Amino acid sequence: MVKKSKQREAILKVLKNTTSHPSAEWIFEQVKKEIPDIGLATVYRNLRMLKKSGEVIEMHPSNITAHYDI
């Protein structure tokens, strides 16, 4: 498990509360409602960290965009 942060907790909350497999951009839009000054790069960086720690999985249903699940 990676060190807790406000951004990571918000990302995990979004993923736990959706039944879809959202893209990073969709996650970003949802987290931005709670943390207006978050950047898209921060979401991508945190998703990579969460993936590396095994808390999130990355799926590639298309050749274009990765999607994430808890």
N, C-alpha and C positions, 0 to 999 in steps of 0.2 A: 504494500500500500504506500502511496506517495504522501508526502506531507500535506496536511489540509491547508486549503486557502479558500477565500471567499469565492473566487472564480471557479475553482474545481468543484466546490460544493454546489454551486449554482448549476453547473453543467451536469453533474450527477443527478441533481433534483429534476432537471428537465428530462433527462433520459429515463429516470424512474417513473415519471408521470406521463409518458407517452406510450402508445401501443404500436407506433410505427417505428421504422428504422430511419431516423432523420439524418440529413446531411449536416455538415458542419455549419453551413450557412443558415440553415433552419434553426439549429441549436443557438447560433449567435443571435438571431433575431429574438428568440425567446429569452435568452439570458440578458439581453440588452434592456428588456423591460424591468428587470430587477437591478441591473448594474449598467446604467446608461453610458458610462464612459469606457466600457470594455471594448477592446478591439478584436477584429476577426482573427488577427495573428495570435492573440492571447488564447482564443478558443482552440485554434489549431494546435498550438503548443501544449495546452492542457490535455487535449484529446490524445496527442502522442504520448504524453506522460502516463495518462490513465490506461492507454493501450499497452504500453510497456510493462506496467504493473499488473496487468491482467484484470483490471476493474472494468474495462470497456473492450468490446471487440469491434473490429473494423471489417465491414463487408463491402464487396464490390459487385453490386447487382448489375451495374453497367460498366462500360469501359471508361466512363467519363467522371463519375462522382462517387466518392466513398460515402458509405452510410455507417452509422454507429448504433450500437446496442449495449445495454448494460449487462 
